[in-house]
Amino acid sequence: MTNRKRKKDELAKKDADKLAEMKSEPLVAVEDQNNENKTRDLEMEELKRQLAEKTDLAQGYFAQLQRVQADFENYQKRVEAERSRIADNACETIVSGLLDTLDNFERAITHLEKLPGEEARGVLMVYQNMMEYLKGNGLERIASAGCQFDPYKHDAIMQAEVEDASEGTVLEEFQAGYTIKGKVIRPSKVKVAREKKIDADNVKEE
């Protein structure tokens, strides 16, 4: 009976051990799964952090690129404006140097009737070609005779009292004035009408 009981106890113990193992295995599996989930969550958080850093870095580079592009565009505009200014100044200098020659041409044209026909046509052709070139570069003649005096465009070298013109009217042009692209490079030299003074003695006698 003792051996039989011992065997029975041994079998019972084995069954108990197996039952204990069966009960412990799911707990270990659950614990391992929890650990894997925690590890995966940590890895996911790290990836999110790295992505946020890379995104911020990319946005910073993009903003810097936009600033560089804007600076370059502004630089191009400044260079173009400076180039245009230099070209305008050079053109103004050249055209200003030709105004005396233009005056001489116009004086010569007033005496064309004294020249033979072919010579007169030649002078006119040269004058017309010259004017076309100058106008193509922005030269414009300032309107004077009959216009109201403009101190920015006219240089009054004489005044005269007249009855048939209001004060400040340009009566005569002595030398033509010119603008280039709207800028006055030489004002017109003109005679301007002034208010006629009333003779006090003549008024009293009347």
Backbone torsions as a table, in degrees:
resi	resn	phi	psi	omega
1	MET	NA	-31.2	-178.5
2	THR	-68.6	-42.8	179.0
3	ASN	-65.4	-40.5	179.8
4	ARG	-63.1	-40.2	179.8
5	LYS	-67.8	-36.7	-179.8
6	ARG	-64.9	-43.3	178.8
7	LYS	-62.4	-40.5	179.0
8	LYS	-63.2	-40.6	179.1
9	ASP	-65.6	-39.2	179.9
10	GLU	-64.3	-41.8	178.5
11	LEU	-63.8	-39.7	179.6
12	ALA	-63.9	-38.8	179.9
13	LYS	-66.7	-41.7	178.5
14	LYS	-61.2	-42.5	178.9
15	ASP	-62.8	-39.5	179.7
16	ALA	-65.3	-39.9	178.9
17	ASP	-64.2	-42.0	179.0
18	LYS	-63.1	-40.5	179.4
19	LEU	-63.6	-39.1	178.9
20	ALA	-64.5	-40.6	178.7
21	GLU	-64.8	-41.5	180.0
22	MET	-64.3	-35.1	179.9
23	LYS	-74.1	-33.6	-176.9
24	SER	-78.1	-28.9	-177.0
25	GLU	-60.3	-47.7	178.7
26	PRO	-61.1	-35.7	179.9
27	LEU	-64.3	-41.5	178.3
28	VAL	-65.1	-42.6	179.8
29	ALA	-61.6	-43.8	178.8
30	VAL	-62.5	-41.8	-179.9
31	GLU	-64.8	-42.7	177.6
32	ASP	-62.0	-40.5	179.1
33	GLN	-63.7	-40.1	178.3
34	ASN	-64.0	-40.8	178.6
35	ASN	-63.2	-41.3	178.5
36	GLU	-63.2	-40.8	178.5
37	ASN	-63.9	-42.2	178.8
38	LYS	-63.0	-42.5	179.1
39	THR	-62.8	-42.8	179.2
40	ARG	-64.8	-39.7	177.7
41	ASP	-63.0	-42.4	178.9
42	LEU	-63.8	-41.7	178.4
43	GLU	-63.9	-40.2	178.9
44	MET	-63.7	-42.1	178.3
45	GLU	-63.2	-39.5	179.0
46	GLU	-65.8	-42.1	177.9
47	LEU	-63.0	-41.3	177.9
48	LYS	-62.7	-41.3	179.3
49	ARG	-63.0	-45.0	179.3
50	GLN	-64.1	-39.7	178.2
51	LEU	-62.9	-42.4	178.8
52	ALA	-62.7	-41.7	178.4
53	GLU	-62.7	-45.3	-179.7
54	LYS	-65.1	-37.5	178.7
55	THR	-64.2	-46.1	177.7
56	ASP	-61.0	-40.9	180.0
57	LEU	-65.2	-42.9	179.2
58	ALA	-64.2	-42.1	178.5
59	GLN	-64.1	-37.2	177.2
60	GLY	-64.4	-43.1	177.8
61	TYR	-63.7	-40.1	-179.3
62	PHE	-65.2	-43.5	178.1
63	ALA	-62.9	-39.9	178.5
64	GLN	-65.1	-40.4	177.6
65	LEU	-62.8	-40.4	178.1
66	GLN	-63.1	-40.6	178.7
67	ARG	-65.2	-42.6	179.2
68	VAL	-62.9	-41.8	179.4
69	GLN	-64.2	-42.9	178.5
70	ALA	-63.8	-41.9	177.9
71	ASP	-62.6	-39.7	-179.8
72	PHE	-67.2	-40.6	178.1
73	GLU	-64.0	-41.3	177.0
74	ASN	-64.1	-38.4	177.8
75	TYR	-63.0	-43.7	178.6
76	GLN	-61.2	-40.7	179.4
77	LYS	-65.0	-41.5	178.9
78	ARG	-64.9	-41.3	179.3
79	VAL	-63.4	-43.5	-179.8
80	GLU	-65.0	-41.5	178.8
81	ALA	-64.7	-40.8	179.1
82	GLU	-67.0	-40.9	178.1
83	ARG	-62.5	-43.0	179.1
84	SER	-64.6	-40.0	179.6
85	ARG	-64.5	-43.0	179.2
86	ILE	-63.5	-42.7	179.1
87	ALA	-63.3	-42.5	179.3
88	ASP	-63.9	-41.9	179.0
89	ASN	-64.1	-41.2	178.8
90	ALA	-64.5	-43.4	179.1
91	CYS	-63.3	-42.2	178.6
92	GLU	-61.4	-42.2	179.8
93	THR	-63.6	-44.4	-179.0
94	ILE	-64.8	-47.5	-177.9
95	VAL	-65.2	-40.2	178.9
96	SER	-59.8	-36.5	179.1
97	GLY	-70.2	-17.5	-179.3
98	LEU	-94.6	-6.0	-175.6
99	LEU	-64.9	-38.4	177.7
100	ASP	-63.1	-40.8	176.7
101	THR	-62.8	-39.4	177.6
102	LEU	-63.4	-41.3	176.8
103	ASP	-60.5	-42.7	179.8
104	ASN	-63.9	-39.2	176.2
105	PHE	-59.8	-46.1	-177.5
106	GLU	-66.3	-36.9	175.5
107	ARG	-66.1	-37.6	178.7
108	ALA	-66.1	-36.8	-178.4
109	ILE	-64.3	-31.0	179.6
110	THR	-68.8	-13.2	179.5
111	HIS	-115.1	21.9	-176.6
112	LEU	-64.7	-26.1	-177.4
113	GLU	-64.6	-18.5	179.3
114	LYS	-83.3	-10.8	-178.5
115	LEU	-98.1	153.3	174.8
116	PRO	-60.9	159.4	-175.2
117	GLY	-55.3	-47.4	-178.1
118	GLU	-63.6	-42.9	-179.9
119	GLU	-65.1	-40.5	179.4
120	ALA	-62.3	-44.0	179.5
121	ARG	-64.7	-36.3	178.9
122	GLY	-63.9	-42.8	179.0
123	VAL	-64.6	-43.7	179.0
124	LEU	-62.2	-40.8	-179.4
125	MET	-63.9	-43.6	178.5
126	VAL	-63.0	-42.5	-179.9
127	TYR	-63.3	-45.0	-179.0
128	GLN	-64.8	-41.5	177.6
129	ASN	-62.6	-40.8	-180.0
130	MET	-64.0	-44.0	-179.2
131	MET	-65.9	-38.4	178.1
132	GLU	-62.5	-42.0	179.1
133	TYR	-64.2	-45.1	-178.0
134	LEU	-67.5	-40.5	177.8
135	LYS	-65.9	-35.3	176.9
136	GLY	-63.5	-21.8	177.7
137	ASN	-100.9	16.2	171.9
138	GLY	97.3	7.2	-178.6
139	LEU	-78.0	133.1	176.2
140	GLU	-135.6	140.9	177.9
141	ARG	-82.7	138.2	179.4
142	ILE	-79.1	128.2	176.2
143	ALA	-69.6	136.1	-175.0
144	SER	-131.7	-74.2	-173.1
145	ALA	-55.1	125.3	179.3
146	GLY	89.0	-9.8	179.7
147	CYS	-90.6	163.3	174.7
148	GLN	-74.8	138.6	-178.3
149	PHE	-60.8	132.3	178.8
150	ASP	-124.9	110.9	-176.1
151	PRO	-61.9	-18.7	178.0
152	TYR	-82.0	-18.3	-177.4
153	LYS	-119.3	-20.3	-174.9
154	HIS	-119.8	145.9	176.0
155	ASP	-117.7	105.5	-176.1
156	ALA	-79.1	109.0	178.5
157	ILE	-101.5	-8.9	176.8
158	MET	-148.0	153.3	172.2
159	GLN	-130.3	153.2	-179.4
160	ALA	-149.2	144.5	175.7
161	GLU	-90.5	123.4	178.9
162	VAL	-135.2	155.1	-176.9
163	GLU	-91.0	-27.1	-172.8
164	ASP	-101.4	20.6	177.9
165	ALA	-143.5	140.6	179.7
166	SER	-76.7	159.2	-178.2
167	GLU	-60.8	137.0	179.1
168	GLY	90.7	-1.7	177.5
169	THR	-78.0	135.9	176.6
170	VAL	-75.7	119.4	-176.9
171	LEU	-90.2	-36.2	-174.5
172	GLU	-152.7	146.2	177.3
173	GLU	-109.2	124.2	178.9
174	PHE	-93.8	-33.2	177.1
175	GLN	-144.6	131.7	-177.5
176	ALA	-66.8	143.4	174.2
177	GLY	-108.3	158.4	-175.4
178	TYR	-140.2	152.5	169.8
179	THR	-120.1	154.5	172.8
180	ILE	-129.4	116.9	-175.6
181	LYS	53.6	41.4	176.1
182	GLY	86.7	-8.8	-179.2
183	LYS	-98.0	129.9	-179.6
184	VAL	-72.5	121.1	176.5
185	ILE	-105.4	-16.2	171.9
186	ARG	-158.8	120.0	178.2
187	PRO	-73.7	155.9	176.7
188	SER	-75.3	137.0	173.9
189	LYS	-90.5	120.8	-168.8
190	VAL	-138.5	166.4	170.1
191	LYS	-108.8	134.8	-172.2
192	VAL	-120.5	142.7	177.9
193	ALA	-75.6	140.0	175.7
194	ARG	-124.1	163.9	-177.3
195	GLU	-64.7	134.0	-179.6
196	LYS	-76.2	128.4	-179.4
197	LYS	-77.5	141.6	179.2
198	ILE	-90.0	130.5	179.0
199	ASP	-78.3	109.0	-176.6
200	ALA	-61.2	-36.2	-178.9
201	ASP	-65.8	-40.7	-179.8
202	ASN	-67.4	-35.2	178.6
203	VAL	-65.2	-42.0	179.8
204	LYS	-64.5	-40.7	-178.3
205	GLU	-64.9	-35.2	177.7
206	GLU	-67.3	NA	NA
